[in-house]
Amino acid sequence: MTDKKQMRSAARLYAVQALFQMEQSDLSADRVRAEFETHRFGAIYDEGEMAEGDLDLFRKTLDAAVEWQNKIDQMTHKALVERWPIDRIDPVLRALFRAGGAELLQGKAPPRVVITEYVDVAKAFFPEGKESRFVNAVLDHMARAAKPEAFQDKR
């Protein structure tokens, strides 16, 4: 049996993948959600078994990312240096920031947990790159803007 932490981690990875797919294909959130729930969660392929994900967290993250996309993109833009407007960054990173931003705005997990989890997702997509440090910095900035109370004694 997959433990809850692994299920939440899988849900976050799937949310990033779903948001990426939505942007690349112009499919609706409902259509992509249904596809992921049917074909990804716990599915078995020749390459191996897909992880079982926390369906509730996946749905909430996807819905919040869609509902709050403008605000999340604004938060991301503020966290990026001026030379890199959000529309110029890698679409996988953009999806990751949207999923992470959705959890920071609407989720129940502590901001530091959210940051750590999405840094791990970045490492899965970019195992050789510096992207994980970039993701850590941007999400930290976003978290401090979204939930400053979580960092009051830390700075």
N, C-alpha and C positions, 0 to 999 in steps of 0.2 A: 504493500500500500504506500502511495506517495504521501509524504508528510505535508502539512499545511504550508510550510515555508516554501517548499519546492513547487507546490501548486500555485502559490502567489507569484513566485518568480516566473513560472511558465506563463501565467496570465499576463504579466507585464510584457514579456517577450512577444506573445501573441498580439497584444494591443499595439505594440510598435509595428509589427508586421502588417496588421490590419489597417492602421492609419497610413502606412506607406502604400499599401495596395489601393486604398481609396484614392489617394492623391494621384497615383500613377495611372489608374484605370477610369477615374471619374465614376466609380460605382458608389451607390448609396451606402450609408452606414448599416442600414438594415440588411442589405444584400450581402455585404462583406461579413457582418456578424454571423449571419446564418451559415455562410460558407465555412467560416472558421469553426463554428460550433459543430457542424456536421462532419467536416473533413480534417480538422486539426486536433481537436481535443481528444486525446487518447486513441487516435487512429493508429493502425498498424500498416506500415508500408514495407516494401522489400528492403529499404535502407534501415529499418528498425521502427521501434514504437515511438510515437510522439508523446510527449509528456502530457499527463492529465493536468489541466489548469483549473484555477479557481474561477468558475464561470461567473460568479457574482462580481468579483473584482474586475474581470475582463469587461463585462458589460458596463459596469459603472465607469471604468476608465475610458472606454470608447465613447460612451454617451457624453461624459463630461468634456472630453477632448473636442468633440464636435460642437457641443453647446457653447463652450467657452473658448473656442479657437481664436477669436480676435483678441481677447484679453491675454490668452497664453502667448500668442505671437507677439503682442506688445511687450509682455514681460521678457520674452526671449530676446527681442530686439534690444531692449534696454541692457540686457546682460552681455550682448555681443559688442565687439568693438565696432566703431563707425564704418570701417572698411568692409564689414561683413554683414550686410542686411540679411534678414532671415531668408529671403528668396534666393540668396546666393549660396547658402550652405547646403551640404549634402542632404538629399531627401530622406535618407534613413535617419540622420541626426535631427532633421526637422520633425519627423514622426516621433522620435524618441523624446524630444523636448515637449511635444504636444501631450504625449502620454504622461510624462513626468509632471508637466505643468498641471494637467488635469488632476492628478493625485495630490499635488501640493495644494491646489485650490479646493478640491472637493473630497479628498480621501481622508481616511482616519489614521493612516500610518504616520508615525513621526517623520518630520522632514528628513532627518539624517538617514532613516531607513530607506525612504524613497530615493534619496540621492545615491546611496550605496547600491541599491537594487538596479537602478538605471545605469550606473557606471558599469555594473556587471553585464547588463544587456549590451552596452557599447563595446565591451571587450569581446562579446560573442560575435558581433558584426565586424569589428576591427581589431583582431587579435594582435596585429603587428604594429598598430599605429598609436599616435599620440591622442587619438580621439577621446579615449577614456578620461584623460586629464582635462581636456576641453569640456567634456560633458560634466565632469565634477565641478568645474569652475562656474559654468553657466547655470547648472541646477542649484548650486549653492547660492548664487546671486538671486535666482528666482525664488528660492525657498525663503531667503531673508526678506524679500519683498512681500511674499504671500503670507508668511507666518513669522513675523519678527519676534513674537513672544517666545518662540522656541529657541531663540538665540540670545536672549537678553543677558544671560549670565556668561555667555561664551566668548564675548568679544572684549 
